[in-house]
Amino acid sequence: MLAGFFVLTLQAQEIKRFSLQQAIAYALEHNPAVVNAKLAEDMADGRVSENIATGMPQLNAGIDIANNFELPTSFIPDFVSPAVYGVLFQENVIAPKPLPEAEVFPAQFGTAFSGSATISLSQMIFNGSFFVGLEGAKTYRELSGKELVKTQIDVAEMVSKSYYSVLVSQYRLQLVQTNYNRLDSLLNETSEMYQSGFAEKIDVSRSKVQYNNIKVELENAERLLAMTKANLNFHLGLPVTDYIELTDKLSMDMFADEPVEPFEYTNRIEYSILQTNQQLAFLDKKLNNVKYLPSLDLYATIGANLGTGVASNIFDITNEWYNFGLIGVRMKIPIFDGLQKHYINQQKKLKLEQIEQNFDQLERSMDLEVRDTKVQLDNAVAKLKVLDENMRISEEVYKVTKEKYQEGIGSNLEVINADADFKEAQSNYFIALYNALIAKVNYKKALGKLL
């Protein structure tokens, strides 16, 4: 009944079938890490556009309405008192005296309410930082694209390893199921022989122990397969509960020798990313150098203002507004900054030297990685071939031993031991098979040929 429910559930949902290449292609569209990397690339495009926009004309408008509830006081020379004194002296209103010393005269200018409306335009004519910054933004966009490629390679690696893990788990489950059927038959045969007097009680016990062990191993293999499929679903960007089927099959042909191509550092995305970082560091230094150059801007402002003693007059369109306007060119010339840019330049040079050292270290590490992964792959494939042969031999030994036992010229203990050897050979083969597949993925990644 449960099996029928499981089948109906699978029929209700879409079953997705993938080859390895199809699985990688699907993950490159749906894996969250790749999606985020693509969003980062789009953000870098926006950064380029943002930088370009800073060199475009900048137009702003403003409206200012103020209540000058306390007018500021200005102090001007007292020209009123000397004038009045002169008139009075000439008309003999006062006796002749020395002219008083001139003082300041406090005065307040302005209206209780004022308003202004302006439109301002500015246009950069020359600014070295803008052009270098634009080039830097484009290089940053290039870096984001390479970071996306690196993320895609990492996802392809995880999907490949997860895919192979599912294939190995499926193969293991098939063999364990076969072992289970074989030991189930052996237990039944031994029990019948015991009932007929041709076997001892200890033979049945030995068979029962092996049967119990393989039953547990079968349950573990089923759970392991479910776990590896859930892990593959995760890397594909699918819900872990979705049912998937893999169309690729395991075979020794998967390890056939491929044409050896000369390894190029530029095949590795890490090397390309470091090249772009070097270009960014060079532009960073160049940006500091262009700050020695003057900058030139054009600006213009037009507007109108109004002053009144009544607040409502500000909003009366019949009132006369007084226009004003200006246009000009502004140049900023750096003269001396306390050698700040000089010391910054020294740091930028050291940064470039660090990157040169990083190139040397990366090249040596890639050479070592290619060599090591090739050795690991060769060793893994050689071991796999030996263990594949051992598994076939141990299977043949088990068949011969069981036939002798059935014919009455062999013992149950020999059959149990042969079965244990066969299962150990299988277990060793599974481990070797998985290690060889992983070594293959690692070697292709080291060559920069995973995608």
NORSUL-V708172 format. One record per backbone hydrogen bond with DSSP energy under -0.5 kcal/mol. NH is the residue of the N-H (numbers start at 1). CO is the residue of the C=O. E is the energy in kcal/mol with one decimal. If there is no record, write none. Layout:
nh->[NH NH]
co->[CO CO]
e->[E E]
This chain:
nh->[5 6 7 8 9 10 11 12 13 16 16 18 23 24 25 26 27 28 29 30 31 34 35 36 37 38 39 40 41 42 43 44 45 46 47 48 49 50 51 52 53 54 55 56 58 59 60 62 64 66 68 68 69 74 76 76 78 79 82 83 84 85 86 87 88 89 90 91 92 93 94 105 107 109 113 114 115 116 117 118 119 120 121 122 123 125 126 130 131 132 133 134 135 136 137 138 139 140 141 142 143 144 145 146 147 148 149 150 151 152 153 154 155 156 157 158 159 160 161 162 163 164 165 166 167 168 169 170 171 172 173 174 175 176 177 178 179 180 181 182 183 184 185 186 187 188 189 190 191 192 193 194 195 196 197 197 198 199 203 204 205 206 207 208 209 210 211 212 213 214 215 216 217 218 219 220 221 222 223 224 225 226 227 228 229 230 231 232 233 234 235 236 237 237 238 242 245 247 248 254 255 256 261 267 268 271 272 273 274 275 276 277 278 279 280 281 282 283 284 285 286 287 288 289 290 291 291 292 293 295 296 297 298 299 300 301 302 303 304 305 306 308 313 314 315 316 317 319 321 322 323 324 326 328 330 332 333 334 340 343 344 345 346 347 348 349 350 351 352 353 354 355 356 357 358 359 360 361 362 363 364 365 366 367 368 369 370 371 372 373 374 375 376 377 378 379 380 381 382 383 384 385 386 387 388 389 390 391 392 393 394 395 396 397 398 399 400 401 402 403 404 405 406 407 408 409 410 415 416 417 418 419 420 421 422 423 424 425 426 427 428 429 430 431 432 433 434 435 436 437 438 439 440 441 442 443 444 445 446 447 448 448 449]
co->[1 2 3 4 5 6 7 8 9 14 243 245 19 20 21 22 23 24 26 26 27 31 31 32 33 34 35 36 37 38 39 40 41 42 43 44 45 46 47 48 49 50 52 53 122 57 120 118 116 114 66 112 67 107 74 105 103 77 78 79 80 81 82 83 84 85 86 87 89 88 88 76 74 72 308 66 306 64 304 62 302 60 300 58 298 296 296 127 127 128 129 130 131 132 133 134 135 136 137 138 139 140 141 142 143 144 145 146 147 148 149 150 151 152 153 154 155 156 157 158 159 160 161 162 163 164 165 166 167 168 169 170 171 172 173 174 175 176 177 178 179 180 181 182 183 184 185 186 187 188 189 190 191 192 193 194 193 193 200 200 201 202 203 204 205 206 207 208 209 210 211 212 213 214 215 216 217 218 219 220 221 222 223 224 225 226 227 228 229 230 231 232 233 234 233 239 16 18 18 251 252 253 259 264 265 268 268 269 270 271 272 273 274 275 276 277 278 279 280 281 282 283 284 285 286 287 288 289 290 332 126 330 123 328 121 326 119 324 117 322 115 113 310 311 312 313 315 316 319 305 321 303 301 299 297 295 331 332 337 339 340 341 342 343 344 345 346 347 348 349 350 351 352 353 354 355 356 357 358 359 360 361 362 363 364 365 366 367 368 369 370 371 372 373 374 375 376 377 378 379 380 381 382 383 384 385 386 387 388 389 390 391 392 393 394 395 396 397 398 399 400 401 402 403 405 404 404 411 412 413 414 415 416 417 418 419 420 421 422 423 424 425 426 427 428 429 430 431 432 433 434 435 436 437 438 439 440 441 442 443 444 445 444]
e->[-2.1 -2.3 -2.2 -2.3 -2.2 -2.1 -2.2 -1.8 -1.3 -0.6 -1.6 -2.6 -2.5 -2.3 -2.3 -2.4 -2.4 -2.1 -1.3 -1.7 -2.7 -0.5 -2.4 -2.6 -1.9 -2.3 -2.0 -2.2 -1.7 -2.2 -2.3 -1.8 -1.7 -2.0 -1.8 -1.8 -2.0 -2.5 -2.1 -2.2 -2.2 -1.0 -1.5 -1.3 -2.9 -0.6 -2.6 -2.6 -3.0 -2.9 -0.7 -2.5 -2.0 -3.6 -0.5 -2.3 -4.5 -1.4 -0.5 -0.8 -2.1 -2.3 -1.9 -1.7 -2.1 -2.1 -2.1 -1.7 -1.4 -2.8 -0.9 -4.8 -2.7 -0.7 -2.6 -2.1 -2.6 -2.4 -2.4 -2.7 -2.9 -3.4 -3.1 -2.0 -2.9 -2.5 -2.2 -1.0 -1.2 -2.0 -2.5 -2.3 -1.9 -2.4 -2.3 -1.9 -1.9 -2.4 -1.9 -1.9 -2.2 -2.3 -1.8 -1.9 -2.5 -1.9 -1.8 -2.4 -2.3 -2.5 -2.4 -2.5 -2.5 -2.6 -2.3 -2.2 -2.8 -2.4 -2.4 -2.4 -3.0 -2.5 -2.0 -2.0 -2.2 -2.7 -2.2 -2.7 -2.4 -2.7 -2.3 -2.2 -2.2 -2.8 -2.5 -2.0 -2.8 -2.7 -2.4 -2.4 -2.9 -2.3 -2.1 -2.4 -2.5 -2.1 -2.8 -2.7 -2.2 -2.2 -2.6 -2.2 -2.3 -1.8 -0.5 -0.8 -3.1 -0.9 -0.6 -1.3 -2.1 -2.4 -2.2 -2.5 -2.4 -2.1 -2.4 -2.7 -2.2 -2.4 -1.9 -1.9 -2.4 -2.3 -1.8 -2.4 -2.3 -2.0 -2.1 -2.6 -2.1 -2.0 -2.2 -2.5 -2.2 -2.0 -2.1 -2.1 -2.7 -2.0 -1.8 -2.0 -1.2 -0.5 -2.9 -1.8 -2.7 -2.5 -0.6 -1.5 -1.8 -1.7 -0.6 -1.8 -1.8 -0.6 -1.5 -2.6 -2.0 -1.9 -2.0 -2.4 -2.0 -1.9 -2.3 -2.2 -2.2 -2.3 -2.1 -1.8 -2.3 -2.6 -1.4 -1.7 -2.1 -0.5 -0.7 -1.8 -1.4 -2.1 -2.8 -2.6 -2.9 -2.7 -2.6 -2.8 -2.3 -2.6 -2.1 -2.1 -2.5 -2.8 -1.0 -1.5 -1.0 -1.1 -0.8 -1.7 -0.5 -2.7 -0.6 -2.6 -2.8 -3.0 -3.2 -2.4 -0.5 -0.6 -0.7 -2.0 -2.0 -2.3 -1.6 -1.5 -2.1 -2.3 -1.8 -2.0 -2.0 -2.0 -2.2 -1.9 -1.9 -1.9 -2.2 -2.1 -1.8 -2.4 -2.8 -2.5 -2.0 -2.4 -2.4 -2.3 -2.1 -2.5 -2.7 -2.0 -2.9 -2.8 -1.8 -2.2 -2.8 -2.2 -2.6 -2.8 -2.5 -2.7 -2.4 -2.5 -2.3 -2.3 -1.7 -2.6 -2.5 -2.0 -2.6 -2.3 -1.8 -2.5 -2.9 -1.8 -2.0 -2.7 -2.1 -2.3 -2.4 -2.6 -2.5 -2.2 -2.2 -1.9 -2.7 -1.7 -1.0 -2.6 -1.0 -1.4 -2.5 -2.5 -2.4 -2.5 -2.3 -2.4 -2.2 -2.5 -2.2 -2.2 -2.1 -2.6 -2.5 -1.9 -2.5 -2.0 -2.2 -2.9 -2.6 -2.5 -2.3 -2.1 -2.5 -2.4 -2.0 -1.9 -2.6 -2.2 -2.2 -2.3 -2.2 -1.8 -0.6 -0.9 -2.9]
